[in-house]
Amino acid sequence: PEFAYLKIYPNPAKDFITIEYNTCNDKTQGVIEIIDESGRKVYNRYLGRQFDQIILDTRDLKSGSYIFRLASGDKYIGRANVIISH
């Protein structure tokens, strides 16, 4: 695709989630951030590719609601709300 996107499934998630993304920017490195209900950043992962699919272990995250953000450079280009339920 020629547009930036962030897709996360399943939602709600239990032990693992799949993150599909495309930053549409091969000049700057993308990053995935996870923000908890209190607004605290609990996870940060730099992305090695412009687009990919990664599987993330969520067993270390507490049950609750999280915001997943995709950033490229200094711009947030994707966002998803995800429920983690153990």
N, C-alpha and C positions, 0 to 999 in steps of 0.2 A: 504493500500500500504506500501511497505517497503522502500520508498524513500520520501524525504522531498519535499513538494510542497506548493505553494500558488496560489489560484485561486480566482479571484475577478470578480463579475458580478452584474448588467449589466455594460457595458462600451461602451459608456458614461453613467454616472449615474446622477440622479437628486437629490432625497431626501434621498435615502437609498441604501446601497450596501450590498451584501452578501460576506463574506470572508470565504473561506474554506482553512484549512491549516493542515499540518502535519509536526511537527518538527523532528520526528523520534528520539527523544531524551527524555527519561523520567527522566534523571538525572539533567538537567538544565531547568530553566523556560524560555519559549519562550516569544518573544515580537513582537508586530506589531508597526511599525513606519510609519508615513506619512510625507513626505517631500514636501514642496511647490516648485513653480517654481524658487524662489530665493535661494533655498537650505536650507531653515529654517525648522526645525522639528516642525510641527504644531499639532501632535498627537502622543501619546505613550500609548500603552495598554499592560500590562503584561497578559500573557495567563495562565489560570489555568490548562489547559490540554495539553497533547502531540498532540492531534488532535481534531478538532471540527469545527463547523460552527457558525459564529456570524453574526449578522445583525448590521450594523453601520449607525447611522444617520449622513448624510453629509450636512444637511441644514445649519450648522454653518460654513461650508467651502465655501470660495469664488469660483465662477466659474473659472476653469482653469485646468491645467495639474498637476498631483501629482504622486509622486513615493511612492508606498507602499512596505515596506521591512519587511521581516520576519527574525528574528534573533534567534539564539539559542546559549547560552553561548556568546562567543566573535566572532561568525561567522555569516555572513549574508547568509542565505540558500534559500531565495526566494525573488523575486522582480517582481513588476508589475507596468506598467504605466497606470494610470486611468485618464480619463477626467471627471470633474464635471461640469455639465451644468444646471444652474437653469433657 
